[in-house]
Amino acid sequence: MPISDFPGVAKVAQNTLAYVLVDNRKLNAIPLPAEPARSLASEWIAAHERIPALLTKLRIAAQQRDLALTTGAFNAVLGEFAYARSVAAVLHMTTCSEP
C-alpha cells in the first residue's frame, strides 16, 4: 500500500493500534526482571507505550490527507518499533527482536 493511500493508511493505523493496546496491557502485567536487565526491560516497555500515540498521529495525518505529516508519522512509528526491537535484541529476546 502506498503512503498516499490515505484511507488505507488510516485503517491500518487504527487496526494496529487495537493490537498494540492489547499487547501493552499484557506487557505491563509481566513482572520486570532483576537488575541489570531491569532498566533495559523498562525502556523496552516504554518504547511500546509510546507507539499508541504515534499510531494515533499517523491515523490523524492520513485522515487529513497530508502527505508530509503522514510520512513523518509513519517514519516515527517505524523508528519506535525498530528501537523496541533493538532493545529486545540487547536483552536477548530473539522473538521480539525479529523484524
Backbone hydrogen bonds in HBPLUS format (Angstrom, degrees):
<---DONOR---> <-ACCEPTOR-->    atom                        ^
c    i                          cat <-CA-CA->   ^        H-A-AA   ^      H-
h    n   atom  resd res      DA  || num        DHA   H-A  angle D-A-AA Bond
n    s   type  num  typ     dist DA aas  dist angle  dist       angle   num
A0005-ASP N   A0002-PRO O   2.95 MM   3  5.51 166.7  1.96 119.6 122.9     1
A0008-GLY N   A0005-ASP O   3.03 MM   3  5.35 113.5  2.49 106.6 122.5     2
A0009-VAL N   A0005-ASP O   2.86 MM   4  6.09 160.0  1.90 160.4 167.3     3
A0010-ALA N   A0006-PHE O   2.91 MM   4  6.05 164.8  1.93 155.5 159.5     4
A0011-LYS N   A0007-PRO O   2.99 MM   4  6.16 155.5  2.06 143.6 150.2     5
A0012-VAL N   A0008-GLY O   2.95 MM   4  6.16 163.8  1.97 151.4 155.6     6
A0013-ALA N   A0009-VAL O   2.89 MM   4  6.05 162.0  1.93 151.3 156.6     7
A0014-GLN N   A0010-ALA O   3.00 MM   4  6.18 158.7  2.04 145.5 151.0     8
A0015-ASN N   A0011-LYS O   2.92 MM   4  6.12 164.6  1.94 153.3 157.5     9
A0016-THR N   A0012-VAL O   2.82 MM   4  5.90 160.3  1.86 150.7 156.6    10
A0017-LEU N   A0013-ALA O   2.91 MM   4  6.00 151.9  1.99 143.0 151.0    11
A0018-ALA N   A0014-GLN O   3.24 MM   4  6.55 151.2  2.33 144.3 150.1    12
A0019-TYR N   A0015-ASN O   3.41 MM   4  6.80 157.3  2.47 144.9 149.5    13
A0020-VAL N   A0016-THR O   2.89 MM   4  6.14 163.0  1.92 157.4 162.7    14
A0021-LEU N   A0017-LEU O   2.94 MM   4  6.09 160.1  1.98 154.4 158.5    15
A0022-VAL N   A0018-ALA O   3.31 MM   4  6.54 159.0  2.36 143.5 148.3    16
A0023-ASP N   A0019-TYR O   2.92 MM   4  6.18 166.6  1.93 154.4 158.5    17
A0024-ASN N   A0020-VAL O   2.80 MM   4  5.96 155.7  1.85 150.6 157.3    18
A0025-ARG N   A0021-LEU O   3.12 MM   4  6.35 152.4  2.20 142.9 149.2    19
A0026-LYS N   A0022-VAL O   3.16 MM   4  6.51 155.1  2.22 147.9 154.6    20
A0027-LEU N   A0023-ASP O   2.84 MM   4  6.15 156.9  1.90 151.9 158.9    21
A0028-ASN N   A0024-ASN O   2.95 MM   4  6.12 158.7  2.00 149.4 154.1    22
A0029-ALA N   A0026-LYS O   3.13 MM   3  5.21 143.3  2.27  99.1 109.9    23
A0030-ILE N   A0027-LEU O   3.17 MM   3  5.46 155.9  2.23 107.3 114.5    24
A0041-ALA N   A0037-ALA O   2.82 MM   4  5.99 160.1  1.86 158.8 165.4    25
A0042-SER N   A0038-ARG O   2.86 MM   4  6.08 152.3  1.94 148.8 156.7    26
A0043-GLU N   A0039-SER O   3.01 MM   4  6.26 150.8  2.10 140.6 148.1    27
A0044-TRP N   A0040-LEU O   2.87 MM   4  6.16 150.9  1.95 147.9 156.3    28
A0045-ILE N   A0041-ALA O   2.99 MM   4  6.27 159.6  2.03 148.6 153.2    29
A0046-ALA N   A0042-SER O   2.86 MM   4  6.07 155.9  1.92 144.7 152.4    30
A0047-ALA N   A0043-GLU O   2.89 MM   4  6.12 149.5  1.99 145.2 152.5    31
A0048-HIS N   A0044-TRP O   3.23 MM   4  6.57 155.0  2.29 142.9 148.8    32
A0049-GLU N   A0045-ILE O   2.91 MM   4  6.23 143.2  2.04 146.2 157.6    33
A0050-ARG N   A0046-ALA O   3.09 MM   4  6.37 127.6  2.37 141.0 153.3    34
A0050-ARG N   A0047-ALA O   3.22 MM   3  5.28 141.3  2.37  97.2 107.9    35
A0051-ILE N   A0048-HIS O   3.33 MM   3  5.38 143.2  2.47  97.9 107.5    36
A0054-LEU N   A0050-ARG O   3.38 MM   4  6.67 156.4  2.44 147.3 154.1    37
A0055-LEU N   A0051-ILE O   2.84 MM   4  6.10 157.4  1.89 161.3 167.9    38
A0056-THR N   A0052-PRO O   2.94 MM   4  6.15 151.5  2.02 145.9 153.7    39
A0057-LYS N   A0053-ALA O   3.00 MM   4  6.27 155.4  2.06 144.3 150.6    40
A0058-LEU N   A0054-LEU O   2.93 MM   4  6.20 151.2  2.01 143.7 152.0    41
A0059-ARG N   A0055-LEU O   2.89 MM   4  6.16 160.2  1.93 149.0 153.7    42
A0060-ILE N   A0056-THR O   2.95 MM   4  6.17 165.3  1.98 152.6 156.3    43
A0061-ALA N   A0057-LYS O   2.89 MM   4  6.02 162.5  1.92 148.2 153.5    44
A0062-ALA N   A0058-LEU O   2.94 MM   4  6.12 160.0  1.98 150.6 155.9    45
A0063-GLN N   A0059-ARG O   2.89 MM   4  6.12 154.2  1.95 147.4 155.1    46
A0064-GLN N   A0060-ILE O   2.96 MM   4  6.20 140.6  2.12 144.4 155.0    47
A0066-ASP N   A0061-ALA O   3.27 MM   5  5.78 174.8  2.27 159.6 159.7    48
A0065-ARG N   A0062-ALA O   2.94 MM   3  4.85 150.6  2.03  98.9 108.3    49
A0070-THR N   A0066-ASP O   2.85 MM   4  5.94 160.0  1.89 154.7 161.5    50
A0071-THR N   A0067-LEU O   2.87 MM   4  5.93 163.1  1.90 149.5 154.0    51
A0072-GLY N   A0068-ALA O   2.95 MM   4  6.11 162.0  1.98 147.3 152.7    52
A0073-ALA N   A0069-LEU O   2.85 MM   4  5.99 161.6  1.89 149.2 154.3    53
A0074-PHE N   A0070-THR O   2.86 MM   4  5.94 157.1  1.91 147.0 154.0    54
A0075-ASN N   A0071-THR O   2.94 MM   4  6.13 162.0  1.97 149.4 153.9    55
A0076-ALA N   A0072-GLY O   2.97 MM   4  6.19 147.0  2.08 141.3 150.8    56
A0077-VAL N   A0073-ALA O   2.97 MM   4  6.26 156.3  2.02 149.8 155.2    57
A0078-LEU N   A0074-PHE O   2.97 MM   4  6.26 170.3  1.98 155.4 157.7    58
A0079-GLY N   A0075-ASN O   2.85 MM   4  5.95 155.3  1.91 142.5 150.1    59
A0080-GLU N   A0076-ALA O   2.97 MM   4  6.16 153.6  2.04 146.2 152.4    60
A0081-PHE N   A0077-VAL O   2.98 MM   4  6.25 163.7  2.01 157.0 161.2    61
A0082-ALA N   A0078-LEU O   2.89 MM   4  6.07 158.3  1.94 148.1 154.7    62
A0083-TYR N   A0079-GLY O   2.86 MM   4  6.05 152.7  1.93 143.0 150.8    63
A0084-ALA N   A0080-GLU O   2.92 MM   4  6.14 162.4  1.95 149.1 153.4    64
A0085-ARG N   A0081-PHE O   2.94 MM   4  6.22 155.1  2.00 147.4 154.4    65
A0086-SER N   A0082-ALA O   2.91 MM   4  6.17 149.3  2.00 145.6 154.2    66
A0087-VAL N   A0083-TYR O   2.97 MM   4  6.30 155.7  2.03 154.1 160.0    67
A0088-ALA N   A0084-ALA O   2.94 MM   4  6.15 156.6  1.99 145.6 152.7    68
A0089-ALA N   A0085-ARG O   2.91 MM   4  6.15 145.3  2.04 142.7 151.9    69
A0090-VAL N   A0086-SER O   3.14 MM   4  6.45 151.5  2.23 141.9 148.5    70
A0091-LEU N   A0087-VAL O   3.06 MM   4  6.38 145.9  2.18 144.4 154.1    71
A0093-MET N   A0088-ALA O   2.80 MM   5  5.06 171.3  1.81 154.7 152.1    72
A0092-HIS N   A0089-ALA O   2.97 MM   3  4.83 156.2  2.03 101.6 107.9    73
A0097-SER N   A0093-MET O   3.01 MM   4  6.13 128.4  2.29 149.1 164.1    74
